[in-house]
Every structure is written in structure tokens, then in C-alpha cells.
Amino acid sequence: MARNIRKLILEVSLVIFAMISILVPFYFALVNSFKSSADASSMLISFPYSFHILENYKEVIIAGRIFKSFYNSIVISLFAILILIAISSMAGFVLQRRRDRTAKVLDFFVLAGLIVPPAIVPTVWVLQALHISNTLISVILLEATLQFSFATILYKSFFSTIPRELDEAAIIDGCGRLRMFSRIIFPLIKPVTITIMIITGISIFNDFTIPLYFLNGLNNTTIQLTIYYFFGKYNSDWNLVFADVILVSIPPLIFFLFFNKKIIDGMTAGSLKG
């Protein structure tokens, strides 16, 4: 009985701590986004003396080009996820089914992709050689590449739960390998596919460094870059900076809250077999 009480107290304490660590910073940014520039510069968590909600958010939307930035971020996230799912799912399937030396070498390089940081200068050279430097296409390919190792490892783990006999039966019935994968195997990996789409989608949408290094100009601004450029332009107007932070953080937060259960289900689905 005493052990259960201690466990309950610990769980409640962790929940309270998690809520405080999330809600207090959000509340701090929210109330300061309602203040005037002079009031917000004091960096207090107190309620505003006077509200400037419409003025602050209107200024952020217009000066920060929020709608154009949202469009760029959504385009980058959507196409990067489509490329990532198509390539990493097939790579994970091949690496899980093959047991030869080549597969082990490829496994090593996939794992290294999680550890080795990207090299900026050689990447710029490659993009310039392909004539896609400073374009949304280049960022789409880079984002998909950076998430490739993570997605492939998840897919490989999940494919271990699908028996090899299913592959053999499809091939005996006359299916080619590509048709067998697309028509039979791929529909079975829906849970982990949804998980990868959500996790990598949020990561790509929130990415700051890749668009900063590889995109220039106001037309190529992503939603995370608006904070950087807006802060530089309005160095003392913290109320506008906090308003921009609120607008940027709300969509990923809502998306995560709605699909939280699917993320957990997909992450644990492939852990039943090694």
C-alpha cells in the first residue's frame, strides 16, 4: 500500500513538473506579446498594464511575412516527408531482409548518419554544381537526407515484425519485388509511417539551421527564420518578438497534441522483435 502511494505521489509530481516546465514559458511569452514595447522590455511575467494584442500581432503578420513563411515551411515539410518515406521505407526493407556483408556495411553508414554532423561547405559546393543552390528544392533534399537515417532505422525495426513467408508467397504468386513492396508490404507499415511523418514533419517544420545556411532573401524565408530576422529588425521590441514566437509555436503544438498517441504506438510497434 505504501509503495503504491509513493508511486502515485511520484507520478503526480512528474506530471505537475512537466506542466509547469511547459506552461510557464508559454504563459511568459503570451502575456509579453500582449504588452507595449516599453512594458515588455522589463521581461516580467506580470499581467500587462494595457493590452496591445491587435497592434502587435498585425505588425508581426505584415512585417514578418508570416503567411509566405508558413507556405514555404509547409512546402518544404510536405515534399521532404514524401521523399523521405519513399526512400527510407525501401531502404529499411532491404536492410532488414538481407543478411550479407554489403547489408552490414550499409547498416554502418546508416547508423553513422545519426552521429556524423553535416558538412556545410561541401554541401554548398554540391548544390552549386547541381544549380539548385538557394532554392526550396535544395532545402527539401537536405531535410530529407538529414532525417533518412532515423526513418530507415525505425522502418528496419518494424519490418522485423513482418514474416519473410509473406514476401515469398507474393513472389510465388507472380508479384515483382516493387509491386510486392508497394501493394502488400507498405500498407502493413502504416503505424510506423504515420509516426515518421509526424516526428520528422515537426522536426523539419521547426528546423532553423538548414534554411538559415541554404536560403537567402525574403521570398525564401521559413517560419522559424521570421524570429531571427524579426528580432534583428526590432531589437528592442520584445512584444513583437514574443508575438512571433506564439504564432510559430502554436501549429506544431496542436499537431503534436492530436497525434501524440499515434507517435507512441508507432515507436513501440517495432520493438516486439529484434
C-alpha positions in Angstrom: 0.0 0.0 0.0 2.7 2.4 1.0 4.6 1.6 -2.2 1.6 2.4 -4.3 1.2 5.7 -2.6 4.8 6.6 -3.2 4.4 5.7 -6.8 1.3 7.8 -7.1 3.0 10.8 -5.5 6.0 10.4 -7.8 3.7 10.3 -10.9 1.7 13.3 -9.8 4.9 15.2 -9.1 6.3 14.4 -12.5 3.1 15.5 -14.2 3.0 18.8 -12.3 6.7 19.4 -13.0 6.1 18.7 -16.8 3.1 21.0 -16.9 5.0 23.8 -15.1 8.0 23.5 -17.4 5.8 23.8 -20.5 3.0 26.2 -19.4 5.1 28.8 -17.6 7.4 29.6 -20.6 4.3 29.7 -22.9 2.5 32.0 -20.4 5.5 34.2 -20.2 5.7 34.6 -24.0 1.9 35.0 -24.3 1.5 37.8 -21.7 4.5 39.7 -23.1 3.1 39.5 -26.6 0.1 41.5 -25.3 2.2 44.3 -23.9 3.6 47.5 -25.3 7.2 47.7 -26.3 8.3 49.5 -23.1 6.2 47.2 -20.9 7.6 44.0 -22.5 11.2 45.2 -22.2 11.1 44.7 -18.5 10.8 40.9 -19.1 8.3 40.4 -16.2 5.7 37.6 -16.0 3.1 40.0 -14.7 -0.1 40.8 -16.5 0.1 43.7 -19.0 -0.9 47.2 -17.8 -2.5 47.9 -21.2 -3.3 45.4 -24.0 -1.9 45.8 -27.5 -3.0 42.5 -29.0 -4.2 43.5 -32.4 -1.4 46.0 -33.0 1.3 43.6 -32.1 0.0 40.6 -34.0 -0.9 42.7 -37.0 2.6 44.1 -37.1 4.1 40.6 -36.8 1.9 39.2 -39.6 2.7 42.0 -42.0 6.3 42.8 -41.3 7.3 39.2 -40.7 5.6 37.9 -43.8 4.1 35.2 -41.8 1.8 33.7 -44.5 4.6 33.5 -47.0 6.8 31.9 -44.4 4.2 29.4 -43.4 3.7 28.5 -47.1 7.4 27.9 -47.6 7.7 25.8 -44.4 4.7 23.7 -45.4 6.0 23.1 -48.9 9.4 22.1 -47.6 8.0 19.8 -44.9 5.4 18.1 -47.2 7.8 17.3 -50.1 10.7 16.3 -47.8 8.4 13.9 -46.0 7.2 12.3 -49.2 10.7 11.8 -50.5 11.8 10.5 -47.1 9.0 8.0 -46.8 9.5 6.6 -50.3 13.3 6.1 -50.0 13.7 5.2 -46.3 10.9 2.6 -46.4 12.5 0.7 -49.2 16.0 1.1 -47.7 14.7 -0.2 -44.4 13.1 -3.2 -46.0 16.2 -4.2 -48.0 18.5 -3.8 -45.0 16.2 -5.9 -42.8 15.7 -8.7 -45.3 19.4 -9.0 -46.4 22.0 -10.6 -44.2 25.1 -10.4 -46.3 28.3 -8.3 -45.8 27.0 -5.5 -48.0 24.0 -5.0 -45.8 26.1 -4.8 -42.7 28.3 -2.1 -44.4 25.2 -0.2 -45.4 23.9 -0.5 -41.8 27.0 1.1 -40.5 26.7 4.1 -42.8 23.0 4.5 -41.9 23.9 4.5 -38.2 26.8 6.9 -38.9 24.2 9.3 -40.3 22.8 9.8 -36.8 26.2 10.6 -35.4 28.2 12.5 -38.0 27.2 16.2 -38.4 26.5 17.6 -41.8 29.4 19.5 -43.5 28.2 22.9 -44.7 30.8 23.9 -47.2 30.9 20.7 -49.3 27.2 20.7 -49.3 27.1 24.2 -50.8 29.6 23.1 -53.5 27.4 20.2 -54.4 24.2 22.3 -54.6 26.0 24.9 -56.7 27.2 22.2 -59.1 23.6 20.9 -59.4 22.4 24.5 -60.0 19.8 24.3 -57.2 21.6 26.4 -54.6 19.4 28.9 -52.6 16.1 27.2 -53.7 13.4 25.4 -51.9 14.3 22.2 -53.7 17.8 22.2 -52.2 16.3 22.5 -48.7 13.8 19.8 -49.3 16.5 17.4 -50.4 18.7 18.3 -47.4 15.9 17.9 -44.9 15.0 14.5 -46.3 18.7 13.5 -46.2 19.2 14.5 -42.6 16.1 12.5 -41.5 17.0 9.5 -43.6 19.0 7.5 -41.0 16.4 7.9 -38.3 13.5 6.9 -40.6 15.4 3.9 -42.0 16.3 2.5 -38.6 12.6 2.8 -37.5 11.4 1.1 -40.7 14.0 -1.7 -40.3 12.9 -2.4 -36.8 9.3 -2.6 -37.8 9.9 -4.8 -40.8 11.2 -7.5 -38.4 7.6 -8.0 -37.3 6.5 -8.9 -40.8 7.3 -12.6 -41.6 9.5 -13.4 -44.6 7.0 -16.0 -45.7 4.7 -13.2 -46.8 7.4 -12.0 -49.3 7.9 -15.5 -50.6 4.2 -16.1 -51.1 3.8 -12.9 -53.0 6.7 -13.7 -55.3 5.4 -17.2 -55.9 2.0 -15.7 -56.9 3.8 -13.7 -59.6 4.4 -10.3 -57.9 7.5 -8.4 -58.8 9.6 -7.1 -56.0 8.5 -3.5 -56.4 4.8 -4.4 -56.8 5.1 -6.8 -53.8 6.5 -4.0 -51.6 4.1 -1.3 -52.8 0.9 -3.4 -52.7 1.5 -5.9 -49.9 4.3 -4.8 -47.6 3.9 -1.0 -47.5 0.2 -1.0 -46.4 1.3 -3.1 -43.4 3.7 -0.5 -42.1 1.1 2.3 -41.7 1.7 2.8 -37.9 5.4 3.5 -38.2 4.9 5.5 -41.4 2.5 7.8 -39.5 5.0 8.1 -36.7 7.8 9.1 -39.0 5.6 11.6 -40.8 4.7 13.3 -37.5 8.1 13.3 -35.9 10.1 14.3 -38.9 7.4 16.7 -40.1 7.6 18.6 -36.8 11.4 18.5 -36.9 11.6 19.8 -40.5 8.9 22.4 -39.8 10.8 23.7 -36.8 14.3 23.5 -38.3 16.3 26.7 -38.2 19.8 26.0 -39.2 19.3 24.5 -42.7 17.1 27.3 -44.0 19.4 29.8 -42.4 22.5 28.4 -44.2 21.0 27.5 -47.5 18.2 30.0 -48.2 18.6 33.7 -48.7 16.1 36.5 -49.5 12.7 37.5 -48.1 10.8 35.2 -50.5 12.6 32.1 -49.2 12.0 32.9 -45.5 10.7 29.9 -43.5 8.5 30.3 -40.4 11.4 29.7 -38.0 13.6 32.3 -39.7 11.0 35.0 -39.1 12.0 35.1 -35.4 15.7 35.5 -36.4 15.1 38.3 -38.9 12.3 39.9 -36.9 14.5 40.0 -33.8 17.2 41.7 -35.8 14.9 44.2 -37.2 13.1 45.1 -34.0 15.9 44.6 -31.5 14.1 46.4 -28.6 10.5 45.5 -29.4 10.3 42.3 -27.4 6.5 42.3 -27.5 6.7 41.7 -31.3 9.3 39.0 -30.8 7.1 37.2 -28.3 4.1 37.6 -30.6 6.1 36.0 -33.4 7.1 33.1 -31.1 3.5 32.4 -30.2 2.4 32.3 -33.8 5.3 30.0 -34.7 4.8 27.6 -31.8 1.0 27.0 -32.0 0.7 24.9 -35.2 3.3 22.2 -34.2 1.9 22.1 -30.6 -1.6 21.5 -31.9 -0.3 18.9 -34.4 1.6 17.1 -31.6 -1.3 17.0 -29.2 -3.7 15.5 -31.7 -1.2 12.8 -32.9 0.6 12.0 -29.7 -0.9 8.6 -29.3 -0.1 7.6 -32.9 3.6 8.6 -32.3 3.8 6.3 -29.2 2.1 3.4 -31.0 4.4 3.7 -34.0 7.6 4.0 -31.9 6.7 0.8 -29.9 5.3 -1.2 -32.7 8.6 -2.4 -34.0 10.0 -3.3 -30.6 8.3 -6.7 -30.3 11.0 -8.4 -32.3 14.7 -7.7 -32.7 
